[in-house]
Structures are given as structure tokens and as C-alpha cells.
Amino acid sequence: MKRFLKSFVYAFQGLEYTIRSQFNFKVHLLGFLFMTLSSYYFSFSKMEFIICLILGFLVLIFELLNTSLESMVDMVSPQSHILAKRAKDCAAGAVLLSAILSVIVWTIIIYNKIG
């Protein structure tokens, strides 16, 4: 049981590190907050809210994975290397695509509410 509880401590340490050190994670958190507040303002249905919630969390999850991968690549390849750059760029691309999808879906829902 002690190991299980420690795993939560480690997970929260990872979240804390990412929030403190990664500007983009803070931007995504603000976007997530904006999306959540706007869903109340525009009276999203439960399903619309759940979809946006899932997409918003996916963006944050991808950003955490990106931070993790960047740290691992920096440890394994402290010198600049094209393969290290590719790994980092691909992970950042995954974050970007998830953020774009989230914004597109949110925009479609908002457009249907006001249009």
C-alpha cells in the first residue's frame, strides 16, 4: 500500500515540475480553463462538455509526455543530434495536433451555439 501511495506523490511531483518549468503547459492550462468557463457561458450540452473535457485533457497529457520525452532525450543525447531533434520535434507535433483538434471542435460547438 505504501508503494501505491508513493506513486501518487511521484505523479504530483511530475505535474508540479511541468507546471513550474514548461511555459507551454501553462498556456495549455489557461486554454483549458478558458474552454471550461466558456462551456458554461454558452450552455454546452453534457456531451459537448465531455468531448471538450477529453480533448483538453489530451492536450495536457501530450504536453506532459512531450516534457518527459525531452528530458529523456537530453539525458541520453546531451550533444545536439539530428535524431534527438526529430524525437523532440515529433513529440511537439503531437501536442500541436491535439491542441489544433481541441480548438477546432470547441470552435464548431461555439459556432453552432451562436450561428
N, C-alpha and C positions, 0 to 999 in steps of 0.2 A: 504494500500500500504506500510505503514511503517513496519508493521509486516512481510510482504513478503520480503522486502529488508533486514530486520534484520535476517531472516532465512539464507540468503546468508552469512552474517557476521559470524553466528554461524557455518555454514558448513566450511567456510575457517579457523575458529579457530580450528575446529576438525582436518582438514588436517594439519595445522601448528603444532599442538600438536603431531600428529602421526609422522610427518617428523622429528621433533626435538627429540622425545623420543624413537622411535622404530627403532633399528638398522636394523631389517629385512625389514622394509618398505623402508629404504634407499637402501638396497641390491636389492629389487624388482624394485625400480625406476631405478637403474643402469642397471638392466637386461632389463627393458622396453626400456631404451634409446639405449642400445646395439642392441636389436631386431629391433627397428625402423631404426637405422642407417644401420644395415646390410641389411634390406629390400630394401633400396635404392641401396646399393652396389651390391646386387645380382639381382637387377631389378625384384622384386616381381610384379606380376600382381596386379591389383586393388583388386581383390577378395582375393588373398593371403595376401595382406597387411591388408585388412579389417578384415579377420579372425584373424590374429596375433594381430591386434589392440584390437579387442574384448577380446581375451584371455588375453592379457597383462593387460587391464583394469580390467578384472575379478579378476586377482591375486591381484591387488591393492585394489579393493573393498573388497575382502575377508580379506585382511590384516587389513583394516580399521574396518571391523566388528569384527575381532578377537581382536583387541585392545579395541574396545568398550565392548565386552563381558568380557574380562579380567578385565577391570576397574569395571564393574558392579559386577562381582563375588567377587573381592577384597573388594568392599564396603559391600556386603551382608554377606560375609563369610571371615572376616579378619583372622580367625584362619584357619590352614590347615585342609582341609576336603576332603575326597575321592571324593565326588560328585563335589566339586569345581574344583578339579584336572581333573576330567573327562570332565567337561564342557570346561575347558581351552584346554585340550588335543584334544578334538574333533574339536574345532574351529581351532586350529593349524593344525590339519589334513586336514581340508577343504582348508586351504591356501596351504599346501603342495601338495595336489592332483591337485589343479588348476595350480600351478607352474609346476608340472610334465607334465600335459597335454599341457601347453603352450610350454614347451621346446620340447616335442615330436613332436608337429605339426610344430614348427619352424624348427626342425632338418629334418623332412621329406621334407619340402619345399626346404631347403638348399640342401639336398642330391639330390633331383630331378634337381636342378639347376646345380650342379657340377658333378653329377654322370651319 
